Amino acid sequence: MNKQMLILCVASFFGGIVGGIVSTQVVLPNSAEAQKSNGVNAEEFLLLDAKGKARAGIGLDANGEVGLVLRSKDGNRTLTLSPDDPAVIKLVERGGRILWGAP
């Protein structure tokens, strides 16, 4: 009885090790390998306030242009910085009127 229990424990131990190795090679997604160990890859990063509203962000728009966006606390003004836009820096009110811009 003790010999059978020992064989069962040893078989379970090695089965767990082999199963763990196989699962990390087969089951893990390949996207984890696509990222560099010293960086993070994403199309957008957002800074949210306590209510979950986006107050700042950096990312790519639908045209693939990069930009940095900062929003006022009340959401009435937006400051954007985009090297791809003709007005590199602009301050825009909620209605879309440009309050200030710099080429």
C-alpha positions in Angstrom: 0.0 0.0 0.0 2.8 2.5 0.9 4.6 1.6 -2.4 1.5 2.3 -4.4 1.0 5.6 -2.7 4.6 6.6 -3.3 4.4 5.7 -7.0 1.1 7.7 -7.2 2.7 10.8 -5.6 5.8 10.6 -7.8 3.6 10.2 -11.0 1.4 13.1 -9.9 4.4 15.3 -9.3 6.1 14.7 -12.7 2.7 14.8 -14.4 2.2 18.3 -13.0 5.6 19.5 -14.1 5.1 18.1 -17.6 1.6 19.5 -17.8 2.8 23.0 -16.7 5.6 23.0 -19.3 3.3 21.9 -22.1 0.6 24.4 -21.2 3.0 27.4 -21.3 4.2 26.3 -24.7 0.8 25.6 -26.2 -1.8 27.6 -24.4 -0.2 31.0 -23.9 -1.0 33.6 -26.5 1.7 34.8 -28.9 1.0 38.5 -28.3 2.9 38.3 -25.0 6.0 37.5 -27.0 5.5 40.5 -29.3 6.2 43.0 -26.6 9.7 44.0 -25.7 10.8 43.3 -22.2 11.7 47.0 -21.6 8.5 48.6 -23.1 4.8 48.6 -23.5 3.0 48.5 -26.8 -0.4 50.1 -27.3 -2.2 52.4 -29.7 -3.6 54.6 -26.9 -2.9 55.5 -23.3 -5.6 57.4 -21.3 -5.4 59.2 -18.0 -8.8 58.9 -16.2 -10.2 61.0 -13.4 -12.0 59.6 -10.3 -15.3 59.5 -12.2 -13.7 57.5 -15.1 -13.7 60.4 -17.6 -10.7 60.7 -19.9 -8.7 63.8 -19.0 -5.5 63.1 -20.9 -4.5 60.8 -23.6 -1.7 60.0 -26.1 -2.3 57.8 -29.1 -3.0 57.4 -32.8 -6.2 58.6 -34.5 -8.0 56.9 -37.4 -5.5 58.3 -39.9 -2.5 57.0 -37.9 -1.5 60.5 -36.8 -0.1 60.7 -33.3 -1.3 63.2 -30.7 -1.4 64.3 -27.1 -4.8 65.5 -25.8 -5.4 67.3 -22.4 -9.0 68.1 -21.3 -10.1 70.7 -18.8 -11.8 69.5 -15.6 -15.2 70.7 -16.8 -14.6 69.3 -20.3 -15.1 72.7 -22.0 -11.5 73.1 -23.3 -9.2 70.7 -25.0 -5.5 71.3 -25.6 -4.0 69.1 -28.4 -0.4 68.6 -29.5 0.1 66.8 -32.8 3.1 67.1 -35.1 1.0 65.7 -38.0 -1.6 68.5 -37.7 -1.1 71.9 -39.5 -1.7 73.7 -36.2 0.7 71.7 -34.1 -0.7 73.1 -30.8 -4.3 74.2 -30.4 -6.7 75.1 -27.6 -10.3 74.3 -28.6 -13.5 75.0 -26.8 -16.3 72.4 -26.6 -18.1 73.8 -29.7 -15.0 73.3 -31.8 -13.9 76.9 -32.0 -10.1 77.3 -31.9 -9.3 79.6 -29.0 -5.5 79.6 -29.7 -3.2 77.8 -32.0 0.5 77.7 -33.0 2.0 76.4 -36.2 
